[in-house]
Amino acid sequence: MRVLGIDPGIRTTGFGIIDSNINRLSLIACGTINPKVSDNLPSRLNHLFEEVELIINKFSPDIFSIEDMFYSKNVKTAMILGQARGAMIIAAAQANINIFEYAPRKVKMSVCGNGGASKEQVKYMVMKILNLKEIPGTIDVSDAIAVGICCLNQVGLK
C-alpha cells in the first residue's frame, strides 16, 4: 500500500510518499512544493494542483492523506489555506484516489502519542518509525510524512 501524505500550505507544502508492506514502512520520496510568492493566488493554487498531479502520476499512491485545517483567528489566512487544500484534494479526486483528512492533533497523537507534541517531537518520531538518520528538507516534510503514517495507522493498512 502506498500513501501520499500532504502538509498543506500556500507558501510551502510538504509531501511524503510512504510504502507499507507487512508492518514495515518505507519512505519512497519526500520534498516540498513552493509556489512563487510573487505570483497571484490563482497562479499559486494552480501550481499546487499541477505539482500534486505530477507527484500522483509519478508515484501512483493508493491513498491521499492531507492535514485538515487548524482553526486560526485570522480568517483570511484560513480561507487561503482552505483554497490550497482544495486545489490539492481535487488533484487526488481526479486521479480517483481515496482521500483521508486528519486534524493536526490526530496526526501528532498517532505518531507521538501526544496530541500536543511539538514539530520537533513529530520529526524525531517520524525518523524513529522509518529508521531514518535525518529527513531532508524543512519541518513541512516531516509533518507531511507524519500525516501519511497517521493515515496508515488509522486506516489499518500497516
Secondary structure, 3 states (H helix, E strand, C coil): CEEEEEECCCCCEEEEEEEEECCEEEEEEEEEECCCCCCCHHHHHHHHHHHHHHHHHHHCCCEEEEECCCCCCCHHHHHHHHHHHHHHHHHHHHCCCEEEEECHHHHHHHHHCCCCCCHHHHHHHHHHHCCCCCCCCCHHHHHHHHHHHHHHHHHCCC
